Amino acid sequence: MILKSQNSLGDRWFSLTMIEGFFKTSANLKNISRQGWIDKLSLSNPESVADHTFSMAVIGMVISDLENLNSEKVIKMILLHDLAESKIGDIVPDQMKIEEKQRLENSAFEEIVKTLPKSIESNYVGIWKEYQENNSIESQIVHQIDKLEMALQAKIYQSQGHSKEKLEPFFESAKSSITHPKLKELFTKIVDEK
């Protein structure tokens, strides 16, 4: 099947089969559990990477609008930031060296986006690299939202009866990573709430 797409560059024609693989791979994030919750809390049914990404996207949408950032870029960056995990799983920091993890993620990401039309592929690769380099305000906010969402989920698990002691490493990790004043305030409100 051929799909006609209208964009600022004019008409583009591409096959749906080009993007079908991308959609299936992205949907697989619903089947990838967040490994940290399994390892630290022994949860049998933790949130998925897709759950985490959705929650981050909502936070990112609101924060980027409040801060007058490039909301489209922030949301795209959030949607792409864990996409490689649909191929390699959720690798936690103590499982392997950061360089090896980045190599695996880069390879998986490149494999995933190569099914897209070249104009979209290059855009997404650029956003991916910007996120990894963490040298723009949008990438810095997304990294901090990643930690803020983790703290929010930890608080949800605490409210479901999981011990604060077991959750403390998640709160500490978020606290040391969040530097944006408004996100710090939000983090404090989340963690201090009874």
N, C-alpha and C positions, 0 to 999 in steps of 0.2 A: 504494500500500500504506500502511496506517496502522499505526503502531507505538505501543504503549502504554508509557508511561514512568512509573515510580513514583519520586517524590521527596518531600522533606519538605513540600512544598506540596500534596501530594495527587496524584491522577491527572491526567496531562496527556496529551492526544492531539495528535499532529502527523504530518504527512505525511513519508515518507522522502525525497520529492523536495526538501523544504526543506533537508535536510542533505546530500544527495548531492553537490551542488555544492561544499559546504565540504570534504567528504572528497576529492573530485577535485583541488581546488585545493591542499589540503595535500599530497596525494601528489605533486603536481608539483614539490615541493621536492627530490625524488629526481633530477630532471632539471636542476636549477640548480647549476652548478659554482661553487665558491668562487673568486671572481674574483682575489683577492690571490695565490693560488697560481699562477694562470695568468700574471698580470702579472709577478710577481717571480721565479718559478722556471721559467716557460715549460712548465708541466706540461700535457700533452695530456689527461690523465684524472685531474684532482684530485678530492679529496673533494667530495661534494655538500653543499648546505645541510642536507639531511636527515641526512647522516652527522654533520655538525657538531652538529646539534640533538640527535641521539640520544646522542652522546658527552657533550654538556653535561647532558642529562637524567640520565644515570647519575652523573656527578659531583655534580650538584645534589641528587639523591636522598640520596647518602651524606653530603655536607656538611651539608645541612639537618637530617638526622637527628642527626648528631654535634653540631650547634650548637643543637639544640632549636628550630629555626625552623619556620615553617608550611610543611611539606614539600609539601603539596598546592598551595599558592600558588606556591612556588618552581618546581615541576615545570610547572605550567600556564604560568607566566611564560616559562620556557625554551621550551616548545612553541610559544608564541605570538610570541616576540620577533623571529623572522625570517620569520614567516608571510607578510608583505607581499611578500617577495622572490619568492614563487611567481608573482606578477603582474608585478613590476618588475625582477626579476633582482637579483643581488648587486652593489650599487653600492659601490665602494671610495672612501675619503675624498677622493682627489685627482680624482675624476671630476666632482664638483659640490659646491656649497656645502652645508653641513650643513642649513641652513634649507630648501633646495629638496629635499634628500633626505628630510627629515622630512615635508614636505608630501606628497611622492609616497607615502611609506610610510603616512601616516595615511589618505590617500585610498584606497589599495589595501586596507588593513586593514579600513576601514569597508565597502568593497564586498564583501570576503570574508565578514565576519561577519553581514552583513545577511540572509544566507540561513538563519541559525539562528533558532530560537524566541527571542522577545524576552527571556525571563528569562536565557537562556544568553548571548545577544548582549550584554546590559548588563553581565553579570559579566565577560566576556572584554574588553570595552572598558575596564572599570575596571582590570583587570589590565594591559592594554596601556598605559594612561595612567600607571599607577603605575611601570611599567618605564621609560617615557620620562622621567618626572619624576625618577626615581632618588632618591626621598626616603624610602624605607623600607629597613629592614635587608634584607628579601628582595630588593628591586630592586638594592640595592648589591651583594649577594652574587652575583646573577645576572649583573650587568655584569662582575664580576671573574671569575666562572666562564667567561664568554664569552672573556676574554683568556687564562685558564689553559688552556682547551681548545685555543685557537689555538697556545699554546706547546707543548702536548703533541703536537699534529699536526706542528708545525715540527720537533720532536725526532724524530718518526717519519720525516719526510722526510729529516732529517739521517742517520738510521740507514740509509736507503735510498740514501745516496750523494750527496745534495744538499749543496752547500757551506755551511758554517757562516756564511761571510761574507754569502751571499745571504739566509740565514735570520735574521741578526742583527737587522734591523729588526722582525721579528715578536717576537723575544725581548725587545728593548728596549721595544716598545709594551706588552707584557704586564707587564714589570717595573715600568714607571712607573704602570700602572693598578691593580695588585694591592696593596691596603693591609691587608687582613684578615690578622692574624698567621699563622693556620694555612694560609691559601692562599699566603702568601708563602713559608712553609716548604716547602709542596708544590711551588711553582714552582721554588724553588732546587734541590730534589731532582731534579725533572724535567730541568732545564737542565744540572745538573752531572753527571748520570749519563753514563757512558761508553758 
